[in-house]
Amino acid sequence: MTNRPDELSANITATLIGGPTALISIGGLNLLTDPAFDAPQAYDGGVRLVKLTGPALPPGELPPIDAVLLSHDQHFDNLDHAGRAFLPKAGRVLTTTAGAERLGNLAEGLDPWQSVDVQTPQGQRLVITAAPARHGPHGFEPISGDVIGFVISLGDEKGPSIYISGDTVWFDGVAEVAKRFDVRLAVLFTGSAKPRGAFHVTMDANDAIEAAAAFAKATIVAIHNEGWEHFTETQEQLAHAFKALGIADRLKVLEKGTPTDFKI
């Protein structure tokens, strides 16, 4: 007999490798977000980015990766040199349609709300859906380029889900994710990144608080808030904001390199 979506559950292990890169294991299926494995260095891709710390785990110490969930390929703090070299080793790479065109046969492109099915080694069906993302204020899209987040749902789109925001600020697209999916774990890319100095292009504390309110049943995990010079809010500052609003228990801090278990 097939379980109803509301009867499904899974044990999840998440390991923060650094920056936007996290290993998420679901029923023996290994997913990797935005691979960035370079040692500290500076990059000049039109805007200068400076990496301050290296990964907690090098690519050679990872288990076999079934899929890379790549929010976008055009910024070095989401896909660096070593991360790009790693892509052919993954079972599949899911990213934006524009990114897939640039990466060639390495990647599959997804438009927002488009889904693919995967199966865990334990036989569970997962649906991975591309979520809309806006990498900065309204009107910045031609400069930032296309970005997506991801929703990983157990059973089908109505099942308990994990949301991975990718590089986005709070906007109506994120609110729509909260309406469409039963999100139990929300992995937010925070840090209030300001690579151009004028405005933030990833979630700041206010954005993360809005997301916590929208994803009312979810444990909140904040990543991509350390290791780069252009981040302007730390994990500690975000935790302080959550505490000030009496929702400190909603935020789970990942220690780099240390697996953390969740149940959804």
Phi, psi and omega per residue, in radians:
M1 nan 2.385 -3.137
T2 -1.477 2.304 3.113
N3 -1.213 2.512 2.963
R4 -1.178 2.679 3.135
P5 -0.935 -0.630 -3.090
D6 -1.344 -0.084 3.083
E7 -1.745 -0.156 -3.091
L8 -1.363 2.613 3.022
S9 -2.720 2.850 3.135
A10 -2.652 2.596 3.001
N11 -1.558 2.233 -3.079
I12 -2.030 2.421 2.972
T13 -2.105 2.214 3.124
A14 -2.087 2.310 3.116
T15 -2.206 2.048 3.098
L16 -1.377 2.149 3.126
I17 -1.649 -0.514 3.088
G18 2.528 2.510 -3.132
G19 1.020 -2.186 -3.111
P20 -1.603 0.079 -2.964
T21 -1.699 2.045 3.119
A22 -2.410 2.500 3.040
L23 -1.687 2.134 -3.141
I24 -2.096 2.071 -3.100
S25 -1.934 2.239 -3.126
I26 -2.275 1.920 3.094
G27 0.970 0.615 -3.136
G28 1.533 -0.074 3.068
L29 -1.605 2.242 -3.066
N30 -1.877 2.088 3.111
L31 -1.984 2.499 -3.138
L32 -2.200 2.208 3.072
T33 -1.534 2.696 3.096
D34 0.131 1.603 -3.046
P35 -1.297 2.082 3.084
A36 -2.366 1.803 -2.997
F37 -2.056 0.041 -3.076
D38 -1.134 2.735 2.926
A39 -1.249 2.861 3.117
P40 -0.948 2.372 -3.139
Q41 -3.017 3.057 3.083
A42 -1.895 2.573 3.121
Y43 -2.199 2.514 3.064
D44 -2.210 1.695 3.105
G45 -2.054 0.682 -3.012
G46 1.807 -0.766 2.984
V47 -2.098 2.285 -3.090
R48 -1.339 2.189 3.067
L49 -2.046 2.433 -3.112
V50 -2.129 2.094 3.086
K51 -1.582 2.280 -3.016
L52 -1.783 -0.469 -3.094
T53 -2.398 2.663 3.120
G54 -1.578 3.132 -3.093
P55 -1.297 2.663 3.060
A56 -1.243 -0.500 3.115
L57 -2.308 2.305 3.048
P58 -1.363 2.831 -3.111
P59 -0.963 -0.596 -3.098
G60 -1.181 -0.259 3.135
E61 -1.728 0.056 3.124
L62 -1.453 2.653 2.973
P63 -1.223 2.959 3.060
P64 -0.976 2.300 -3.092
I65 -1.707 2.107 -3.132
D66 -1.342 -0.610 3.122
A67 -2.715 2.426 2.964
V68 -1.688 2.265 3.056
L69 -1.793 1.708 -2.998
L70 -1.799 1.888 -3.070
S71 -1.140 -0.600 3.037
H72 -2.957 2.753 -3.022
D73 -1.890 -0.092 -2.913
Q74 -1.593 -0.063 -3.124
H75 -2.124 2.351 -3.038
F76 -1.136 -0.414 -3.139
D77 -1.423 0.008 3.020
N78 -2.048 -0.469 3.048
L79 -2.558 1.785 -3.109
D80 -1.714 -2.952 -3.055
H81 -1.083 -0.875 -3.122
A82 -1.176 -0.597 3.086
G83 -1.125 -0.727 3.117
R84 -1.126 -0.692 3.111
A85 -1.156 -0.428 -3.115
F86 -1.364 -0.450 -2.996
L87 -0.918 -0.743 -3.127
P88 -1.112 -0.271 -3.121
K89 -1.478 -0.223 -3.127
A90 -1.466 2.684 3.117
G91 -1.078 -0.721 3.053
R92 -2.730 2.795 3.132
V93 -2.223 2.157 3.093
L94 -1.910 2.303 -3.102
T95 -2.728 -2.940 3.099
T96 -1.191 2.789 3.096
T97 -1.148 -0.643 3.098
A98 -1.155 -0.706 3.116
G99 -1.139 -0.683 3.130
A100 -1.114 -0.631 3.078
E101 -1.117 -0.691 3.136
R102 -1.246 -0.635 -3.087
L103 -1.462 -0.191 3.115
G104 1.233 -2.453 -3.052
N105 -1.307 0.078 3.086
L106 -1.288 -0.407 -2.904
A107 -2.406 2.748 3.021
E108 -1.919 2.280 -3.128
G109 -1.612 2.422 3.097
L110 -2.200 2.352 2.953
D111 -1.496 2.748 3.084
P112 -0.913 2.339 -3.130
W113 1.379 -0.041 3.053
Q114 -1.390 2.497 -3.025
S115 -2.203 2.705 2.956
V116 -2.315 2.666 3.092
D117 -1.708 2.484 2.969
V118 -2.373 2.846 3.125
Q119 -2.261 2.385 3.096
T120 -1.345 2.800 3.057
P121 -1.022 -0.368 3.114
Q122 -1.542 0.073 3.047
G123 1.581 0.099 3.101
Q124 -1.394 2.405 3.051
R125 -1.487 2.318 3.018
L126 -2.113 2.508 3.027
V127 -2.005 2.149 3.097
I128 -1.834 2.089 -3.085
T129 -2.016 2.338 3.049
A130 -1.290 2.289 -3.134
A131 -1.863 2.551 3.102
P132 -1.148 2.580 3.098
A133 -2.531 2.594 3.090
R134 -2.289 1.946 -2.965
H135 -1.513 1.034 3.135
G136 2.378 -2.980 -3.113
P137 -1.219 2.845 3.088
H138 -0.980 2.328 -3.120
G139 1.700 -0.167 -3.107
F140 -1.531 -0.121 -3.018
E141 -0.990 -0.708 3.130
P142 -1.106 -0.423 3.126
I143 -1.511 -0.787 -3.074
S144 -1.317 -0.535 -3.061
G145 1.480 3.035 -3.090
D146 -1.216 2.466 3.077
V147 -2.468 2.570 2.986
I148 -2.314 2.745 2.886
G149 -1.837 -2.967 -3.102
F150 -2.495 2.537 2.975
V151 -2.113 2.199 3.117
I152 -1.908 1.997 -3.042
S153 -1.983 2.458 3.089
L154 -1.476 2.293 3.075
G155 1.421 -1.222 3.036
D156 -2.713 -3.028 -3.033
E157 -1.104 -0.278 3.119
K158 -1.579 -0.092 -3.109
G159 -1.373 2.931 3.076
P160 -1.002 2.463 -2.906
S161 -2.342 2.753 2.977
I162 -1.942 2.272 3.084
Y163 -1.887 2.266 3.053
I164 -2.064 1.983 -2.925
S165 -1.238 -0.501 -2.895
G166 1.125 -3.027 -3.141
D167 -1.341 1.786 3.123
T168 -2.631 2.760 2.905
V169 -1.712 2.989 3.035
W170 -1.215 2.229 3.052
F171 -2.740 -3.125 -3.007
D172 -1.139 -0.387 3.079
G173 -1.153 -0.678 3.081
V174 -1.202 -0.701 3.087
A175 -1.045 -0.627 3.133
E176 -1.197 -0.613 3.040
V177 -1.001 -0.778 -3.138
A178 -1.086 -0.577 3.131
K179 -1.301 -0.594 -3.004
R180 -1.530 -0.448 -2.970
F181 -2.196 2.671 3.093
D182 -1.603 1.358 -3.020
V183 -1.402 2.173 3.131
R184 -1.902 -0.344 3.086
L185 -2.423 2.097 -3.124
A186 -2.005 2.006 3.116
V187 -1.731 1.860 -3.032
L188 -1.784 2.355 3.032
F189 -1.515 1.921 -2.977
T190 -1.980 -2.457 3.084
G191 1.516 -0.166 -3.113
S192 0.815 1.000 -3.093
A193 -1.114 2.324 3.115
K194 -2.309 1.245 -3.108
P195 -1.141 -0.401 3.113
R196 -1.845 -0.048 3.031
G197 1.467 -0.315 -2.992
A198 -1.593 -0.586 -3.044
F199 -2.728 2.817 -3.105
H200 -1.541 2.542 -3.097
V201 -2.078 -0.036 2.919
T202 -2.205 2.995 -3.031
M203 -1.087 2.349 2.923
D204 -1.674 -3.058 -3.081
A205 -1.050 -0.717 3.128
N206 -1.075 -0.748 3.104
D207 -1.071 -0.775 -3.124
A208 -1.130 -0.623 3.093
I209 -1.180 -0.714 3.055
E210 -1.033 -0.757 -3.139
A211 -1.130 -0.723 3.123
A212 -1.063 -0.665 3.111
A213 -1.191 -0.702 -3.121
A214 -1.227 -0.739 3.120
F215 -1.633 1.217 -2.909
A216 -1.151 -0.428 -3.115
K217 -1.713 0.074 -2.986
A218 -1.702 2.500 2.821
T219 -1.313 2.373 -3.112
I220 -1.761 2.252 3.031
V221 -2.115 2.273 -3.135
A222 -1.936 2.179 3.068
I223 -2.256 -3.046 -3.140
H224 0.952 0.810 3.129
N225 -2.314 0.276 3.130
E226 -2.632 2.849 3.018
G227 1.561 -0.050 -3.136
W228 -2.376 2.537 -3.054
E229 -1.172 -0.466 -3.020
H230 -1.493 0.021 3.024
F231 -1.383 2.418 -3.082
T232 -2.046 -0.081 3.060
E233 -2.276 2.291 -3.107
T234 -1.559 2.928 3.023
Q235 -1.022 -0.678 -3.129
E236 -1.136 -0.691 3.105
Q237 -1.145 -0.680 3.101
L238 -1.133 -0.769 3.117
A239 -1.065 -0.663 3.114
H240 -1.107 -0.708 3.131
A241 -1.131 -0.735 3.095
F242 -1.104 -0.710 3.137
K243 -1.135 -0.692 -3.119
A244 -1.091 -0.486 3.140
L245 -1.672 0.076 3.104
G246 1.323 0.395 -3.139
I247 -2.134 0.515 -3.125
A248 -1.018 -0.555 -3.108
D249 -1.225 -0.223 3.126
R250 -1.389 -0.350 -3.008
L251 -1.772 2.149 3.088
K252 -1.917 2.125 -3.105
V253 -1.582 2.254 3.057
L254 -1.625 2.305 3.020
E255 -1.572 2.299 -3.078
K256 -0.971 2.265 3.075
G257 1.453 -0.075 -3.080
T258 -1.896 2.057 3.114
P259 -1.104 2.397 3.106
T260 -2.180 2.316 -3.082
D261 -1.642 2.478 3.050
F262 -2.353 2.738 2.988
K263 -2.233 2.271 3.109
I264 -2.091 nan nan
